[in-house]
Amino acid sequence: MLTISDWGSAQERDKMIESPTWPEIESAIRALNNENLNDLYLHPEKNNTETYLCIGGGAGRYVLTGSIKNQSFPTLIDPKRSTMPSTQLVVGGQLGDYPSNWVMDLCTTLQTAKAFYDAGGFNCGVNWQTA
């Protein structure tokens, strides 16, 4: 299941795509603009809303984080980069400061999302840091 949030009106509107194809997911990621389209959620299991990959931000700067059964919260972090300076992104309809090593480019975001999609979850060969 793919959920795309649109914050362009007073209330969030979600578009849901059941059993999305990779081209649909890639298109949704590319459409993120760090404004009204600033987050999407990829659920590997249709009826499990507690496990998902969230991709937030847009316009070339993205944060990839998520939840596994609301018990652990993986985040993609580049350990080679510094946390400073922080980067402002809009995620979930709200402006926030994110450590620079949490912010990924489009290529890394697409590669990570594709690995998640192909594997059907976080056990996809990506080095996630969990909280």
N, C-alpha and C positions, 0 to 999 in steps of 0.2 A: 504494500500500500504506500502511495506517495501522497503526502499532504503538502500543499503549497499555500502559504498564508499571504493574504493581500491586505495590507494595513492602509489602503488608500481612502477609506471612509472613516466615519466616527467609530465603527466597529470592525473588528477583524473579520474577514471573509476567507473561508478555507475552500480550496478546490481539491477534491480527492480523486485519485486515479487508482483504481484497483488493478493489481497485477501490471504495473507499469513496465514498459520496455526500457532498455538502456537509452535509446534515443530520446524518449520522453523525459527521462531523468536528467540526461545531459542538457537538454533544452531548458528545463526548469532551473538548473544550476546557472546556466549562462544568462538567464533572464533576471537573476537576482541583481538588484540595483542599489542596495544599501539605502534605499528610501522606502517606498511602499511595499516592494517585494524584497524582504530581508530575511526570510527564514523558510526552510522547507524541512520536512521530516520523512525519512525513509524507514518504514516498518518492515522488517523481514518476514513477519508473520501477520497476516491480515487481522486476526483477532487478539493480538498481543500489543496493546497500546503502551505498555510499560518498557518495551525494548525498541529503540529507534536510534538512527543517526540524524542529528540536526546539523544542517549547514546554514550558517547565518552570515549576514553582511552582504557582499556583492560588489560589483564594479571592480573586480580584480583583487579584492581582499576578502578572505573568508575565514570563519572559525568553524571547525568541525568537532562536534562534541555529541554526547548522547547519553543514553541510559540503557542499562541491562537490568531488566526486571525491577527498576527503581531501587536497586541495591548497590550498583557501582556505576560510575559516571566517567566513561572514557573520553579523553580529549587528545586530539592530535597536537603534539608539541614538537618543534624543531629544537633539539638539544644543542645544536651548534650555534644558535642565535641567542642573543641576550633578551631578557624580559623588558629591557628599557630601550627606547622610550615606549610608553604605552601607545596603543592605536585605538582611535575611536571608531566604532562600528555600530550600526543599528542592527539589532538582533531581537526578534520577538516584539518588534514595534517600539523598542526603547534604545536610546543612545547609551552606550557603555564603553568603558575603557578596558582594553584587553592587552595582556602582555604581548610584546612584539613577536615572541617566539610561538605564540598561539595563532598568529595570522599567516595564512597560506595564500599562495598565488593560485590562479585558475588551473594551471597544469597539475599542480599537486592535489588540488581539490578534486579535479576530475579523476585522476588516477586512484585516489583514496576511495572516492565514492564508487568507482567501478569495481575495485577490489571488494568492498563491502557488499555490493550488489551481487557479484559473481559468487561470493562465498556464502551469502545469505546471513551475514552478521559480522560481528566484530572479530571473530577468529578468522582473519583474512590476510595475515602476513604483515599487517601494519603494526608499528610499535606504538600502541596507545598508552597513554599514562592515565591511570584511574585514581579516582578519589573515593 
